[in-house]
Amino acid sequence: MSEEKSSYRQIMKATSIFGGVQVFNIFIAIIRSKAIAVLLGPAGMGIAGLLTSTTGLVSSLTNFGLGTSAVKDIAQAHGTGDETRIAKTATVFKRLVWITGLLGVGLTLILSPWLSELTFGNQDYTWSFILLSVTLLLGQLTSGQNVILQGTRKLKYLASANMVGSVLSLIITLPLYYFYGLDGIVPALIVMGIATFFVAQYFGNKVQIPQVQVNKGEVVEQGKGMLKLGFMLSLSGLISTLVAYLVRIYISNTGGVEDVGLYSAGFQIIGTYVGLVFTAMGTDYFPRLSAVAEDNQKRNLLVNQQGEIAILILFPIILIFIVFIPFVVELLYSVKFLPINEMIIWASFAMLFKAGSWAIAFQFLAKGSSKLFFINELATNIYLLGFSVIGYHYFGLTGLGYSFLLTYIIYVVQVYVLTAHYYEYSHNSSFLKIFLVAVIVCGLCLVIVMNATNLYRYILGILLILGASSFSIYQLNNKTEILAKLKWRK
């Protein structure tokens, strides 16, 4: 098997593993939410949601994005095969994890009365935040173990840690909700943090890393790169959160709370059920790209390969969403949410352009270009906010779908121009062919759905889905010989 086919097959293998993990975790999350809804009611769901979102905000302010930024350093060290470098990088990272985790604990302890007042309008939950402060340390330590597994590309261990942690947390916390009701929320969150930490610790310890001595100077020198990129990641995340908040405020003031709910529901569908492909693929892709970041030829090849696989997997999925979105919305929510159909259709089409830009944009992180990454994301968030306001003002909820599509059309051009200029990146002919075929077919499907009657919409839509599926399977098999492998296994 050629080295190129081996690389494609590795991408497919990682995607199948972590795609399965994402689906499994979504399933567990649905069970947990359903259990909380039944056992605690809307009030319990509200309290749990507010507590976790508030501690999550503190965590995002204090973890310095190490859960992402350090993957690059660990992967690059692992790529050299130098045991001493790997050990030093891992040791520095673990020290930073403890420092940032304890910073989160300290900040939560100090601000607990204020957090209670801000979140609940009183100080009744001060002790809840004091007790939950330990979860910030546990969460950071858990993330630290996962980074080691991801950076050293121990994918099976990482997948197992995620799945076992989810199941164990569910099994342990449900009795607390059942027997203690609302009083069981805080203990359940703490126990969940402890359980996932010990599971991550167990699988993390399977990676044999030698013990080395690292002085304060080395921690500062090597750690500042992780913290600098991580800080930019955190800041970018906060800006994205702020933009989403401002869009919701504008919708609420202009159209009402109901439209905010519809908007949130629509993009939750897109993010959860289409976006999980990016999450699954990124787990393996980022460390692989980081390991070859300084080799232009290898980096270009990997970016194109990853982009091709992302588009081929998403191509038929996007068509299914475009054609059958009324059924998807009614299945996941209810007929009351059908007004978001057109918004989701346009946003689904936008995900194809996101797939085209997604693999390219990872180069900013793999190269450690923190300023360029931040400027790129800041510019994108600014015009996303502007387009969303204009789109909603003139076209309502459907206009938000237009704005999402327009943003990613500009974004794919933007990241290509930047990476071509700074990193000598270029598309290959295979990537361009696959991308153009997908754009043309999805665009044609969108025109049909918007203009045809229901009968022709579904007949022609199904034909396009079958054609796209055949095209994707043919291309994937041509690149990975996956069908031959499956036949051999039988």
C-alpha positions in Angstrom: 0.0 0.0 0.0 1.4 3.4 -1.0 2.3 6.0 1.6 -0.5 8.3 0.2 -3.2 5.6 0.6 -1.9 4.9 4.1 -2.3 8.5 5.0 -5.9 8.6 3.6 -6.7 5.4 5.5 -5.3 6.9 8.7 -7.6 9.8 8.3 -10.6 7.5 7.8 -9.7 5.3 10.7 -9.4 8.3 13.1 -12.7 9.8 11.8 -14.5 6.5 12.3 -13.2 6.1 15.8 -13.9 9.6 17.0 -17.1 9.9 15.0 -18.3 6.9 16.9 -17.2 8.4 20.2 -19.0 11.7 19.4 -22.2 9.9 18.6 -21.9 7.8 21.8 -21.3 10.9 23.9 -24.3 12.7 22.4 -26.4 9.6 23.2 -25.1 9.7 26.8 -25.8 13.4 27.1 -29.3 12.9 25.8 -29.9 10.3 28.5 -28.4 12.5 31.2 -30.5 15.5 30.2 -33.6 13.4 30.0 -32.9 12.0 33.5 -32.3 15.4 35.0 -35.5 16.7 33.3 -37.6 13.8 34.8 -35.9 13.7 38.2 -35.3 17.4 38.9 -37.7 19.1 36.5 -37.1 22.4 34.6 -35.8 24.1 37.8 -33.2 21.4 38.3 -32.1 21.6 34.7 -31.8 25.4 35.0 -29.7 25.3 38.2 -27.4 22.6 36.8 -27.0 24.5 33.5 -26.3 27.8 35.3 -23.7 26.2 37.6 -21.9 24.4 34.8 -22.0 27.4 32.4 -20.6 29.7 35.1 -17.8 27.5 36.1 -17.1 26.8 32.4 -16.7 30.5 31.9 -14.2 30.8 34.7 -12.4 27.8 33.3 -12.1 29.4 29.9 -10.6 32.5 31.5 -8.0 30.6 33.5 -7.0 27.5 31.4 -5.2 29.5 28.8 -6.4 27.2 26.0 -3.7 24.6 27.0 -6.1 21.8 26.0 -5.5 22.8 22.4 -2.3 24.8 22.2 -0.2 22.1 24.0 -1.2 19.4 21.5 1.0 21.1 19.0 4.1 21.0 21.3 3.5 17.4 22.4 2.9 16.3 18.8 6.0 18.0 17.5 8.2 16.5 20.3 6.6 13.1 19.6 7.3 13.4 15.9 11.0 13.7 16.5 11.2 10.4 18.4 13.5 12.1 20.9 12.5 10.6 24.3 14.2 13.4 26.3 12.4 16.2 24.3 9.1 14.4 24.7 9.6 14.0 28.5 10.7 17.6 29.0 7.7 19.0 26.9 5.3 16.7 28.8 6.7 17.7 32.2 6.5 21.5 31.4 3.0 21.0 30.2 1.9 19.1 33.4 3.4 21.9 35.6 1.4 24.5 33.6 -1.8 22.3 33.9 -1.4 22.4 37.7 -0.7 26.1 37.8 -3.7 27.0 35.6 -6.0 24.5 37.4 -5.1 26.0 40.8 -5.6 29.5 39.4 -9.2 28.5 38.4 -9.8 27.1 41.9 -8.5 30.3 43.5 -10.5 32.6 41.3 -13.7 30.7 41.9 -13.2 30.7 45.7 -12.5 34.5 45.7 -15.4 35.3 43.4 -17.9 32.8 44.7 -20.3 35.3 46.3 -20.2 37.5 43.2 -20.7 34.6 40.9 -23.8 33.5 42.9 -25.1 37.1 42.8 -24.4 37.4 39.1 -25.8 34.0 38.1 -28.8 33.7 40.5 -29.5 37.2 41.7 -28.6 36.3 45.3 -25.7 34.8 47.4 -27.6 31.6 48.2 -25.3 29.6 45.9 -22.0 30.9 47.3 -21.2 27.6 48.9 -22.1 25.7 45.7 -19.5 27.6 43.8 -16.9 27.1 46.6 -17.5 23.4 46.5 -17.5 23.3 42.7 -14.1 25.2 42.6 -12.4 21.8 42.8 -14.0 20.8 39.5 -11.9 23.4 37.7 -8.7 21.7 38.8 -10.1 18.2 38.1 -11.2 19.4 34.6 -7.8 20.9 33.8 -6.0 17.7 35.0 -8.3 15.6 32.9 -7.7 17.8 29.9 -4.0 17.4 30.5 -4.1 13.7 30.3 -6.2 13.8 27.2 -3.7 16.2 25.6 -0.8 13.7 26.2 -2.9 11.0 24.6 -3.8 13.2 21.6 -0.3 14.6 21.1 1.3 11.1 21.2 -1.6 9.9 19.0 -2.7 7.1 21.3 -6.2 7.3 19.7 -7.7 4.1 21.1 -6.8 5.1 24.7 -8.2 8.6 24.1 -11.4 7.2 22.7 -11.7 4.7 25.5 -11.1 7.4 28.1 -13.9 9.5 26.6 -16.4 6.7 26.4 -15.7 5.1 29.8 -15.7 8.5 31.5 -19.1 9.3 30.0 -20.7 6.0 31.1 -19.1 6.0 34.5 -20.3 9.6 35.2 -23.8 8.8 34.1 -24.0 5.6 36.3 -22.6 7.4 39.4 -24.6 10.6 39.2 -28.1 9.3 38.5 -28.5 7.8 42.0 -27.5 11.2 43.5 -30.2 13.0 41.4 -32.7 10.2 42.3 -32.2 10.2 46.1 -31.3 13.8 46.8 -33.1 15.8 44.1 -31.9 19.4 43.8 -29.5 18.9 46.7 -27.7 16.2 44.6 -26.7 18.6 41.8 -23.4 19.9 43.3 -22.3 16.5 44.6 -23.1 15.0 41.2 -21.0 17.6 39.4 -18.1 17.0 41.7 -18.3 13.2 41.5 -18.5 13.5 37.7 -15.3 15.5 37.7 -13.6 12.9 40.0 -14.7 10.0 37.9 -13.6 11.4 34.6 -10.2 12.5 36.1 -9.4 9.0 37.4 -10.5 7.4 34.0 -8.2 9.9 32.1 -5.4 9.2 34.6 -5.7 5.5 34.1 -5.4 5.7 30.3 -2.9 8.5 30.5 -0.6 6.4 32.6 -0.4 3.9 29.8 1.8 6.3 27.9 5.3 5.6 29.1 7.1 9.0 29.4 10.5 9.0 31.2 10.9 11.2 34.4 13.1 14.2 33.9 14.1 17.2 35.9 13.0 20.5 34.6 14.0 23.8 36.3 11.9 27.0 36.5 13.8 28.6 33.7 12.9 25.7 31.3 9.3 25.9 32.4 9.1 29.6 31.6 11.1 29.3 28.3 9.2 26.3 26.9 5.9 27.1 28.5 5.5 30.7 27.2 4.9 29.3 23.6 2.0 27.1 24.9 0.6 29.9 27.0 0.9 32.5 24.2 -1.0 30.4 21.6 -3.4 29.2 24.3 -4.2 32.7 25.4 -5.0 33.7 21.8 -7.2 30.6 21.5 -9.0 31.5 24.7 -9.4 35.2 23.7 -10.7 34.1 20.3 -13.2 31.8 22.0 -14.4 34.6 24.2 -14.9 36.8 21.2 -16.9 34.1 19.5 -19.1 33.7 22.6 -19.5 37.5 22.8 -20.6 37.7 19.1 -23.1 34.8 19.7 -24.4 36.7 22.7 -24.8 40.0 20.8 -26.6 38.3 18.0 -29.1 36.8 20.5 -29.6 40.1 22.2 -30.2 41.8 18.8 -32.7 39.1 17.8 -34.4 39.3 21.2 -34.8 43.1 21.0 -35.9 43.1 17.4 -38.0 40.0 17.0 -38.6 38.6 20.4 -37.5 35.7 22.7 -39.2 33.1 20.6 -36.9 33.9 17.6 -33.9 33.6 19.9 -35.1 30.1 20.8 -35.6 29.2 17.2 -32.2 30.5 16.2 -30.5 28.6 19.0 -32.3 25.4 18.1 -31.4 25.6 14.5 -27.7 26.2 15.0 -27.6 23.5 17.7 -28.7 21.0 15.0 -26.0 22.2 12.6 -23.3 22.3 15.3 -24.2 18.9 16.9 -25.1 16.7 14.0 -23.0 18.2 11.2 -20.2 19.7 13.3 -19.4 16.4 15.0 -17.5 15.4 11.8 -15.0 18.3 12.4 -14.6 17.4 16.0 -14.0 13.7 15.2 -11.5 14.5 12.5 -9.6 17.2 14.3 -8.7 14.9 17.2 -6.1 13.1 15.0 -5.5 15.8 12.4 -4.1 18.5 14.6 -1.3 16.5 16.1 -0.4 14.9 12.7 -0.3 18.4 11.1 1.7 19.8 14.0 4.3 17.0 13.5 5.0 18.0 9.9 4.3 21.8 10.3 7.8 22.8 9.2 7.9 20.6 6.1 5.9 22.5 3.4 5.5 19.6 1.0 4.3 17.1 3.7 2.0 19.8 5.3 0.5 20.8 2.0 -0.2 17.1 1.2 -1.8 16.4 4.6 -4.0 19.6 4.5 -5.3 18.6 1.0 -5.9 15.0 2.0 -7.8 16.0 5.2 -9.9 18.6 3.3 -10.8 16.0 0.6 -12.0 13.5 3.3 -14.0 16.1 5.2 -15.8 17.2 2.0 -16.5 13.6 0.8 -18.0 12.6 4.2 -20.1 15.8 4.6 -21.2 16.0 0.9 -24.2 13.5 1.2 -24.9 14.5 4.8 -25.5 18.1 3.8 -27.7 17.0 0.9 -29.8 14.9 3.4 -30.2 18.0 5.6 -31.2 20.2 2.6 -33.8 17.8 1.3 -35.2 16.3 4.5 -34.8 19.2 7.0 -38.6 19.4 7.8 -38.5 15.8 9.1 -35.2 16.4 11.0 -36.6 19.4 12.8 -39.9 17.8 13.7 -38.1 14.6 14.9 -35.6 16.5 17.1 -38.0 19.3 18.3 -41.6 19.7 17.1 -43.7 21.4 14.4 -43.4 24.6 16.3 -39.8 24.8 15.1 -40.5 24.4 11.4 -39.9 28.2 10.8 -36.2 27.5 11.0 -36.2 25.2 8.0 -34.9 27.6 5.5 -32.3 29.0 7.9 -30.9 25.5 8.4 -30.9 24.7 4.7 -28.7 27.8 3.9 -26.5 27.1 7.0 -26.1 23.5 5.9 -24.9 24.7 2.5 -22.4 26.9 4.4 -21.0 23.9 6.1 -19.5 22.7 2.8 -17.5 26.0 2.6 -16.5 25.4 6.3 -15.3 22.0 5.3 -13.2 23.6 2.5 -11.6 26.1 4.9 -11.4 24.0 8.0 -8.4 21.9 7.1 -6.5 24.9 5.8 -7.1 27.1 8.8 -5.5 24.5 11.2 -2.2 25.6 9.8 -2.3 28.7 11.9 -2.4 26.6 15.0 0.1 24.0 13.8 2.6 26.7 12.9 2.0 28.4 16.3 1.1 31.7 14.6 -0.9 33.1 17.5 -1.2 36.7 16.2 -2.2 35.7 12.7 -4.7 33.2 14.0 -6.2 35.8 16.3 -6.5 38.5 13.6 -8.0 35.9 11.2 -10.7 34.9 13.7 -11.3 38.4 14.9 -12.0 39.6 11.4 -14.3 36.7 10.8 -16.3 37.3 13.9 -16.7 41.0 13.1 -18.2 40.4 9.7 -20.3 37.5 11.0 -21.8 39.9 13.5 -22.4 42.5 10.8 -23.9 40.0 8.3 -26.1 38.5 11.0 -27.6 41.8 12.0 -28.2 42.9 8.4 -29.5 39.4 7.5 -32.0 39.2 10.4 -33.1 42.8 9.9 -34.1 42.3 6.2 -34.9 38.6 6.0 -35.7 37.4 9.5 -34.5 33.9 10.6 -33.7 32.9 7.0 -31.3 35.9 6.8 -29.2 34.3 9.6 -28.7 31.4 7.3 -27.7 33.7 4.5 -25.2 35.5 6.8 -23.7 32.2 7.9 -23.2 31.1 4.2 -21.7 34.5 3.2 -19.3 34.4 6.2 -17.9 31.0 5.2 -17.6 31.9 1.5 -15.4 34.8 2.5 -13.7 32.8 5.1 -12.5 30.0 2.7 -11.0 32.7 0.4 -9.5 34.5 3.4 -7.7 31.5 4.9 -6.5 30.4 1.5 -4.9 33.8 0.7 -3.3 34.0 4.2 -1.8 30.5 4.2 -0.7 30.8 0.6 1.2 34.0 1.4 2.7 33.0 4.8 3.1 29.2 4.5 3.3 28.6 0.7 0.1 26.5 0.8 -1.7 25.5 -2.4 -4.7 23.4 -3.4 -4.1 20.3 -5.4 -6.3 19.3 -8.4 -8.0 16.4 -6.5 -9.1 18.8 -3.7 -10.4 21.4 -6.2 -12.3 18.8 -8.2 -14.1 17.3 -5.2 -14.9 20.7 -3.7 -16.3 22.1 -6.9 -18.4 19.0 -7.6 -19.9 19.2 -4.1 -20.6 22.9 -4.3 -22.3 22.6 -7.7 -24.5 19.6 -6.7 -25.4 21.1 -3.3 -26.2 24.4 -5.0 -28.4 22.6 -7.5 -30.2 20.7 -4.7 -30.8 24.0 -2.8 -32.4 25.6 -5.9 -34.6 22.5 -6.4 -35.7 22.5 -2.8 -36.5 26.2 -2.8 -38.6 26.1 -6.1 -40.0 22.6 -6.7 -43.2 21.1 -5.3 -42.8 18.5 -2.5 -43.1 15.5 -4.9 -40.3 16.7 -7.3 -38.3 18.0 -4.3 -38.0 14.6 -2.8 -37.7 12.6 -6.0 -34.9 14.8 -7.4 -33.4 15.3 -3.9 -33.1 11.5 -3.3 -31.5 11.1 -6.8 -28.9 13.7 -5.9 -28.3 12.1 -2.5 -27.8 8.7 -4.1 -25.5 10.2 -6.8 -23.4 12.1 -4.1 -23.2 9.0 -1.9 -21.9 7.0 -4.9 -19.4 9.7 -5.8 -18.2 9.9 -2.2 -17.9 6.1 -1.8 -16.1 5.8 -5.1 -13.6 8.6 -4.2 -13.0 7.3 -0.7 -12.5 3.7 -1.9 -10.1 5.0 -4.7 -8.0 6.8 -2.0 -8.2 4.2 0.8 -9.3 0.9 -0.8 -11.6 0.6 2.2 -14.2 -1.6 0.4 -11.6 -4.2 -0.4 -10.5 -4.2 3.2 -14.1 -4.6 4.4 -14.6 -7.5 1.9 -11.4 -9.1 3.1 -12.6 -8.9 6.7 -15.8 -10.7 5.9 
